[in-house]
Amino acid sequence: MAGVLATDHPAWIETDTGNRVRAVGTASGIWVAHWDREGLSLSCVEGREDVKPQVVTADATTLPVTVPPALKSGLVARGPVQRLANPSLWDAITTAILRQVVQAAQARKLYRRWCTAYGTTVATEHGDVTVAPSPGRVLALADDDFASIGAKFHRSALRAAAAAYERHALHWYRMDAGGLVKALTSIPRIGPWTASAAAADFTGDFSVYPHDDLAVRTWAAKIAPSYDWPDKKDKAFGPMWTGMAGSDRTALHTLTVSTLAWGSHAQ
């Protein structure tokens, strides 16, 4: 499939050859995802292959006429999008928490320090890749462990999420994206933005993504700079964005994930 790979998740790293690689944990094992000129390949490197990660696709050519022409044409020019739906709900929650109140580049570095320090490292032909520490490992960390890698601010949220995950994970895994957003907001220090970002990452359904997110605003303005976008502090952006797709949740998913992939992708 021609097009681009969405690399918005901080686990994606660029190899010496310019390809992208990432490790993901499923219920049965650890998989390595690799993207090169041939496309996306997945291989199980630890555990069993019972649960395979899923790839979500989006094609901007299907967007409705209500999407501004300049925005649609810019997205279509990039080509179809492939995004690896995060098979680990726990990693999706962790990632969203570590993105709180920090810029994207800083969050990416923080996530990688977090995984390298306390997660599981897997050696591959493309180099070492890591997955996030388990909830049990997080609950066993001392205060200084969080501070040492720059996650002092996120400590209470990570601990609360780890405890809640151990209690409710089996139930959460059976929920749809909308239900999962509501469930995650019951965790202390998990607000609507964090819950929506985590649910979208895990389910692959970006119709529930926080659509007034800075990344969506930034890339939309770069794709269609002549369009009259609301100011960054204007709350009108979210309703405007969802209104472009109307009641079509698939169109909203395609519009959002394609825009995020436009700004962060591998060709």
TIVOTOR-638160 format. One record per residue (C-alpha): x, y, z; residue number from 1. Coordinates in Angstrom, 1 decimal, decimal comma. Each point is the difference from the previous one (the first is absolute). Layout:
+--------+--------+--------+-----+
!     c1 !     c2 !     c3 ! pos !
+--------+--------+--------+-----+
!      X !      Y !      Z ! NUM !
...
+--------+--------+--------+-----+
END
This chain:
+--------+--------+--------+-----+
!     c1 !     c2 !     c3 ! pos !
+--------+--------+--------+-----+
!    0,0 !    0,0 !    0,0 !   1 !
!    1,5 !    3,3 !   -1,1 !   2 !
!   -0,2 !    3,0 !    2,3 !   3 !
!    1,4 !    0,9 !    3,4 !   4 !
!    0,4 !   -1,5 !    3,4 !   5 !
!   -1,4 !    2,1 !    2,9 !   6 !
!    2,9 !    0,3 !    2,5 !   7 !
!   -1,7 !    2,2 !    2,6 !   8 !
!    0,6 !   -2,6 !    2,8 !   9 !
!    3,3 !    0,7 !    1,7 !  10 !
!    1,1 !   -3,7 !   -0,2 !  11 !
!    0,9 !    0,4 !   -3,7 !  12 !
!    3,7 !    0,5 !   -0,5 !  13 !
!    1,9 !    0,6 !   -3,2 !  14 !
!    2,7 !   -2,5 !   -0,9 !  15 !
!    3,4 !    0,8 !   -1,6 !  16 !
!   -1,5 !   -0,9 !   -3,4 !  17 !
!   -2,9 !    2,4 !    0,4 !  18 !
!   -2,6 !   -2,6 !    0,7 !  19 !
!   -2,2 !   -0,1 !    3,1 !  20 !
!   -0,2 !   -2,6 !    2,7 !  21 !
!   -2,1 !   -0,5 !    3,2 !  22 !
!   -0,7 !   -2,6 !    2,6 !  23 !
!   -3,6 !   -0,6 !    1,2 !  24 !
!   -1,3 !   -2,3 !    2,7 !  25 !
!   -3,1 !   -2,1 !   -0,5 !  26 !
!   -1,9 !   -2,3 !    2,3 !  27 !
!    2,2 !   -2,9 !   -1,1 !  28 !
!    3,4 !    1,3 !   -0,9 !  29 !
!    2,2 !    2,8 !   -1,3 !  30 !
!    0,0 !    1,0 !   -3,7 !  31 !
!    2,4 !    2,1 !   -2,0 !  32 !
!   -1,5 !    2,2 !   -2,7 !  33 !
!    2,3 !    1,1 !   -2,8 !  34 !
!   -0,8 !    2,4 !   -2,9 !  35 !
!    2,1 !    0,3 !   -3,1 !  36 !
!   -0,5 !    0,4 !   -3,8 !  37 !
!   -1,9 !   -3,3 !    0,0 !  38 !
!   -2,5 !    1,2 !    2,6 !  39 !
!   -0,8 !   -1,0 !    3,5 !  40 !
!    1,1 !   -3,4 !    1,3 !  41 !
!   -0,8 !   -1,6 !    3,4 !  42 !
!    1,9 !   -2,8 !    1,7 !  43 !
!   -0,4 !   -1,6 !    3,5 !  44 !
!    3,3 !    0,0 !    1,8 !  45 !
!   -1,1 !   -1,1 !    3,5 !  46 !
!   -2,9 !   -2,1 !    1,2 !  47 !
!   -2,7 !   -1,4 !   -2,2 !  48 !
!   -1,6 !    1,3 !   -3,3 !  49 !
!   -3,6 !   -0,5 !    1,3 !  50 !
!   -0,8 !    3,7 !    0,0 !  51 !
!    1,3 !    2,0 !   -3,1 !  52 !
!    0,1 !    3,8 !    0,0 !  53 !
!   -2,5 !    1,6 !   -2,4 !  54 !
!    0,6 !    2,6 !   -2,6 !  55 !
!   -2,5 !    2,8 !   -0,5 !  56 !
!   -0,3 !    1,7 !   -3,4 !  57 !
!   -1,4 !    3,3 !   -1,2 !  58 !
!   -0,5 !    1,4 !   -3,5 !  59 !
!   -0,5 !    3,7 !   -0,3 !  60 !
!   -1,6 !   -0,4 !   -3,4 !  61 !
!   -3,1 !   -1,1 !    1,8 !  62 !
!   -0,5 !    3,2 !    2,0 !  63 !
!   -3,2 !    1,8 !   -0,6 !  64 !
!   -0,4 !    3,3 !   -1,9 !  65 !
!   -0,5 !    1,8 !    3,3 !  66 !
!    3,8 !   -0,2 !    0,6 !  67 !
!    1,7 !    3,1 !   -1,3 !  68 !
!    1,4 !   -0,8 !   -3,5 !  69 !
!    3,6 !    1,2 !    0,9 !  70 !
!    0,0 !   -2,3 !    3,1 !  71 !
!   -1,3 !   -3,0 !   -1,9 !  72 !
!    2,4 !    0,4 !   -2,9 !  73 !
!    2,9 !    0,4 !    2,3 !  74 !
!   -0,9 !   -3,2 !    1,8 !  75 !
!   -0,7 !   -1,9 !   -3,3 !  76 !
!    3,5 !    1,0 !   -1,3 !  77 !
!    1,6 !   -1,9 !    2,9 !  78 !
!   -1,8 !   -3,2 !   -1,0 !  79 !
!   -1,8 !   -2,6 !    2,1 !  80 !
!    1,0 !   -0,3 !    3,7 !  81 !
!    0,8 !   -3,1 !    2,0 !  82 !
!    0,2 !    0,2 !    3,8 !  83 !
!    0,8 !   -2,8 !    2,4 !  84 !
!   -2,8 !   -0,1 !    2,6 !  85 !
!    1,7 !   -0,3 !    3,3 !  86 !
!   -0,7 !   -3,6 !    1,2 !  87 !
!    0,8 !    0,9 !    3,6 !  88 !
!   -2,6 !    2,1 !    1,7 !  89 !
!    2,4 !    0,5 !    2,9 !  90 !
!    2,7 !    1,5 !   -2,4 !  91 !
!   -2,7 !    2,2 !   -1,5 !  92 !
!   -0,9 !    1,3 !    3,4 !  93 !
!    3,6 !    0,5 !    1,0 !  94 !
!    0,8 !    1,8 !   -3,2 !  95 !
!   -2,9 !    2,4 !    0,4 !  96 !
!    1,0 !    0,8 !    3,6 !  97 !
!    3,6 !    0,7 !   -1,0 !  98 !
!   -1,3 !    2,5 !   -2,6 !  99 !
!   -1,7 !    2,1 !    2,7 ! 100 !
!    1,2 !    3,6 !    0,2 ! 101 !
!    3,1 !   -0,6 !   -2,1 ! 102 !
!    0,7 !    0,7 !   -3,7 ! 103 !
!    0,1 !   -2,9 !   -2,5 ! 104 !
!    3,7 !   -0,2 !   -0,3 ! 105 !
!    0,5 !    0,0 !    3,8 ! 106 !
!   -2,7 !   -2,6 !    0,4 ! 107 !
!    1,7 !   -2,3 !   -2,5 ! 108 !
!    3,3 !    0,2 !    1,8 ! 109 !
!   -1,7 !   -0,5 !    3,4 ! 110 !
!   -1,8 !   -3,1 !   -1,3 ! 111 !
!    3,2 !   -1,5 !   -1,3 ! 112 !
!    1,9 !    0,7 !    3,3 ! 113 !
!   -2,9 !   -1,6 !    1,9 ! 114 !
!    0,0 !   -3,2 !   -2,1 ! 115 !
!    3,7 !   -0,3 !   -0,1 ! 116 !
!    0,4 !    0,4 !    3,8 ! 117 !
!   -2,9 !   -2,2 !    1,2 ! 118 !
!   -1,5 !   -1,8 !   -3,0 ! 119 !
!    1,1 !   -3,1 !   -2,0 ! 120 !
!    2,7 !    0,3 !   -2,7 ! 121 !
!    0,0 !   -2,2 !   -3,0 ! 122 !
!    3,0 !   -0,4 !   -2,3 ! 123 !
!   -0,8 !   -0,1 !   -3,7 ! 124 !
!    1,9 !    0,1 !   -3,2 ! 125 !
!   -1,1 !    3,7 !   -0,2 ! 126 !
!    1,4 !    0,8 !    3,4 ! 127 !
!   -1,4 !   -0,1 !    3,6 ! 128 !
!   -3,7 !    0,9 !    0,5 ! 129 !
!   -1,9 !    0,2 !    3,2 ! 130 !
!   -3,5 !   -0,3 !    1,4 ! 131 !
!   -1,5 !    1,8 !    3,0 ! 132 !
!    0,3 !   -1,3 !    3,5 ! 133 !
!   -2,9 !   -2,1 !    1,3 ! 134 !
!   -2,6 !    1,5 !    2,5 ! 135 !
!    1,6 !   -2,2 !    2,7 ! 136 !
!    3,4 !    1,4 !   -0,7 ! 137 !
!   -1,3 !    3,5 !    0,1 ! 138 !
!   -1,6 !   -0,6 !    3,4 ! 139 !
!    3,3 !   -1,3 !    1,3 ! 140 !
!    2,0 !    3,1 !   -1,0 ! 141 !
!    1,1 !    2,5 !    2,7 ! 142 !
!   -0,6 !    3,7 !   -0,3 ! 143 !
!    3,7 !    0,6 !   -1,0 ! 144 !
!   -0,4 !   -2,5 !   -2,8 ! 145 !
!   -2,5 !    2,3 !   -1,7 ! 146 !
!    2,0 !    3,1 !    0,7 ! 147 !
!    3,2 !   -1,5 !   -1,4 ! 148 !
!   -1,4 !   -0,2 !   -3,5 ! 149 !
!   -2,0 !    3,2 !    0,1 ! 150 !
!   -3,4 !   -1,4 !    0,8 ! 151 !
!   -0,5 !    1,5 !    3,4 ! 152 !
!   -3,1 !    2,0 !   -1,2 ! 153 !
!   -1,6 !   -3,2 !   -1,4 ! 154 !
!    0,7 !   -2,2 !    3,0 ! 155 !
!   -3,4 !    0,2 !    1,6 ! 156 !
!   -1,9 !   -0,5 !   -3,2 ! 157 !
!    2,1 !   -3,0 !   -1,0 ! 158 !
!   -0,4 !   -1,6 !    3,4 ! 159 !
!   -3,8 !    0,6 !    0,0 ! 160 !
!   -0,3 !   -1,3 !   -3,6 ! 161 !
!    2,1 !   -3,1 !    0,8 ! 162 !
!   -2,2 !   -0,9 !    3,1 ! 163 !
!   -3,2 !    0,6 !   -2,0 ! 164 !
!    1,2 !   -2,0 !   -3,0 ! 165 !
!    0,7 !   -3,0 !    2,2 ! 166 !
!   -3,5 !    0,1 !    1,4 ! 167 !
!   -2,0 !    0,8 !   -3,2 ! 168 !
!    2,1 !   -1,0 !   -3,1 ! 169 !
!   -2,0 !   -3,1 !   -0,9 ! 170 !
!   -3,2 !    2,1 !   -0,1 ! 171 !
!    1,7 !    2,9 !   -1,8 ! 172 !
!    1,3 !   -2,2 !   -2,8 ! 173 !
!   -3,6 !   -0,9 !   -0,9 ! 174 !
!   -1,1 !    3,6 !   -0,4 ! 175 !
!   -0,5 !    2,0 !   -3,2 ! 176 !
!    2,0 !    3,2 !   -0,4 ! 177 !
!   -2,7 !    2,3 !    1,4 ! 178 !
!   -0,6 !   -2,1 !    3,1 ! 179 !
!    3,7 !   -0,3 !    0,6 ! 180 !
!    0,4 !    3,8 !    0,0 ! 181 !
!   -2,7 !    0,2 !    2,7 ! 182 !
!    1,6 !   -2,8 !    2,1 ! 183 !
!    3,5 !    1,5 !   -0,1 ! 184 !
!   -1,2 !    3,4 !    1,2 ! 185 !
!   -0,9 !   -1,7 !    3,3 ! 186 !
!    3,8 !   -0,3 !    0,8 ! 187 !
!    1,4 !    2,9 !    2,1 ! 188 !
!    1,9 !    2,4 !   -2,1 ! 189 !
!   -1,3 !   -1,5 !   -3,3 ! 190 !
!   -2,1 !    2,7 !   -1,7 ! 191 !
!   -1,9 !   -0,1 !   -3,2 ! 192 !
!    3,0 !    0,9 !   -2,2 ! 193 !
!    2,2 !   -2,8 !    1,5 ! 194 !
!   -2,9 !   -2,6 !   -0,1 ! 195 !
!   -0,9 !    0,9 !   -3,6 ! 196 !
!    3,6 !   -0,2 !   -1,2 ! 197 !
!    0,5 !   -3,4 !    1,7 ! 198 !
!   -3,2 !   -1,4 !   -1,4 ! 199 !
!    0,7 !    1,1 !   -3,5 ! 200 !
!    3,6 !   -1,5 !    0,1 ! 201 !
!   -1,3 !   -3,3 !    1,4 ! 202 !
!   -3,1 !   -0,5 !   -2,1 ! 203 !
!    1,3 !    1,7 !   -3,2 ! 204 !
!   -3,2 !    2,0 !   -0,1 ! 205 !
!    1,0 !    3,6 !   -0,3 ! 206 !
!   -3,6 !    1,3 !   -0,1 ! 207 !
!    0,4 !    0,1 !    3,8 ! 208 !
!    3,4 !    1,8 !   -0,1 ! 209 !
!    0,1 !    3,5 !    1,8 ! 210 !
!   -0,6 !    1,9 !   -3,2 ! 211 !
!    1,1 !    3,4 !    1,3 ! 212 !
!    3,4 !   -1,5 !    0,8 ! 213 !
!    3,0 !    2,3 !   -0,9 ! 214 !
!    1,4 !   -2,5 !   -2,5 ! 215 !
!   -3,3 !   -0,1 !   -1,9 ! 216 !
!   -0,2 !    3,8 !    0,0 ! 217 !
!    3,6 !    0,4 !   -1,1 ! 218 !
!    0,0 !   -2,4 !   -2,9 ! 219 !
!   -3,4 !    1,1 !   -1,3 ! 220 !
!    1,3 !    3,6 !   -0,1 ! 221 !
!    3,2 !   -1,1 !   -1,8 ! 222 !
!   -2,0 !   -2,1 !   -2,6 ! 223 !
!   -2,5 !    2,7 !   -0,8 ! 224 !
!    1,6 !    3,3 !    1,2 ! 225 !
!   -2,5 !    2,2 !   -1,9 ! 226 !
!   -3,0 !   -1,5 !    1,8 ! 227 !
!   -1,5 !    2,1 !    2,8 ! 228 !
!    0,9 !   -2,1 !    3,0 ! 229 !
!   -0,9 !    1,1 !    3,5 ! 230 !
!    2,7 !    1,4 !    2,2 ! 231 !
!    1,9 !   -2,6 !    2,1 ! 232 !
!   -1,8 !    1,1 !    3,1 ! 233 !
!   -3,4 !    0,1 !   -1,7 ! 234 !
!   -2,2 !   -2,9 !    1,1 ! 235 !
!   -1,8 !    0,1 !   -3,3 ! 236 !
!    2,5 !   -2,3 !   -1,7 ! 237 !
!   -1,3 !   -3,2 !    1,5 ! 238 !
!   -3,6 !    0,5 !   -1,2 ! 239 !
!    1,2 !    1,3 !   -3,3 ! 240 !
!    2,1 !   -3,2 !   -0,5 ! 241 !
!   -2,7 !   -2,4 !    0,9 ! 242 !
!   -2,5 !    1,9 !   -2,1 ! 243 !
!    2,1 !   -0,6 !   -3,1 ! 244 !
!   -0,8 !   -3,7 !    0,3 ! 245 !
!   -3,6 !    0,5 !    1,1 ! 246 !
!   -1,5 !   -3,1 !    1,5 ! 247 !
!    2,4 !   -2,3 !   -1,8 ! 248 !
!    2,3 !   -1,5 !    2,6 ! 249 !
!    2,1 !   -1,7 !   -2,6 ! 250 !
!    0,6 !    3,3 !   -1,8 ! 251 !
!    1,0 !    1,6 !    3,3 ! 252 !
!    2,4 !   -2,8 !    0,7 ! 253 !
!    1,5 !    0,3 !   -3,5 ! 254 !
!    0,3 !    3,8 !    0,2 ! 255 !
!    1,7 !   -0,1 !    3,4 ! 256 !
!    2,4 !   -2,9 !   -0,5 ! 257 !
!    1,0 !    1,2 !   -3,5 ! 258 !
!    0,7 !    3,5 !    1,4 ! 259 !
!    2,2 !   -1,4 !    2,8 ! 260 !
!    1,8 !   -2,3 !   -2,4 ! 261 !
!    0,6 !    3,0 !   -2,4 ! 262 !
!    2,1 !    1,6 !    2,8 ! 263 !
!    1,7 !   -3,1 !    1,3 ! 264 !
!    0,6 !   -2,8 !   -2,5 ! 265 !
!    2,4 !   -2,3 !   -1,8 ! 266 !
!   -0,3 !    0,0 !   -3,8 ! 267 !
+--------+--------+--------+-----+
END
